[in-house]
């Protein structure tokens, strides 16, 4: 992915591969989510200037927080016995 960005956007040469890897991990190793976020931050009208890696990492952190909130909401929607069963399965 870094090579693609560098080939298409010479102004971004020397993409921070570690930052891309961290963002990929934060997106749950889901290529679709990473690609969507990269498209959003690299879009000319995105309003981002300079390096795109910080914006990508911020998007990944936002997605991670949203996922955690959704999981907490889903867990609270379970019946008490279902919550206990889920807790036992996870521990």
N, C-alpha and C positions, 0 to 999 in steps of 0.2 A: 504494500500500500504506500509506503514511504517513497518507493521508486516511482510509482504512478504520479504521486503528487509532485515530485521533483521534475518529472518529465513534462507534466502539463503546466506547472507553475514554476518556472525557473527562478522567480523572485523568492521562492520558499526553499531553495536548495539548502541542503543540510538539515533535513527534517529530523527532529528529535525522536528517534526511534523508541527510546525508553518511555517517552511521554505517550506515544501511540500505544505501546504495549500496556502501560498502566491504564489508559482509557479503555482499551479492549477488555482488560480484566474487570474494570468497573462496570462495563456494559454486560457483564456475565458471559464473556467470551462469545457474544452473539454478533456475527459479522454484519447482519442486517441493521442492527441498532448503531453500530460504529459507522457504517457507510452512510446512514441517514444523517447522523450528527456531523460527519465530515462534510457532506453535501451542504448542510445548513450553514456551517461556519465558513466554508470556502466560497459560498455564493457571493457574487459581487455586491449584492444589495443587503448583505447580512449586517453591515455596519461595523464589522470587525476590521481593525487595521493592524498591521504588523504581523506578528507570529500568530498562527492559528491554534497551536498546541494548547495554550492556556484556555482558550474558549472551548476546545474539545474536551479538555479535562473537566471544565466547569459543567458542561453539558452531561458528561458521564456521572459526575457527582450528583447533579440534579435528578438524573434518571434513577440512580441508586437510592436516593432519598424517597423518591416517588414510589419505587418498588417496595421499599421497607414500610412505608405508610400503608400501601395497599395490603401487604401481608398482615400487618397489625390489624387493619380493619377486617380483613377476612377471618382472622383468628377470633376476633371479638364477636363476629357474627355466628360463630359455632355455638352449639348447645354446650352446657358445662361438661357433660360426659364426653362430648367430642373433643373439647379442649384438653381434657385430662388424657384421653387416648392419644391425641397428637403429641402432647408433651412427653408421654411415655415412649412413643415411637422415636422421638428425636433425641432422647437422652438415654 
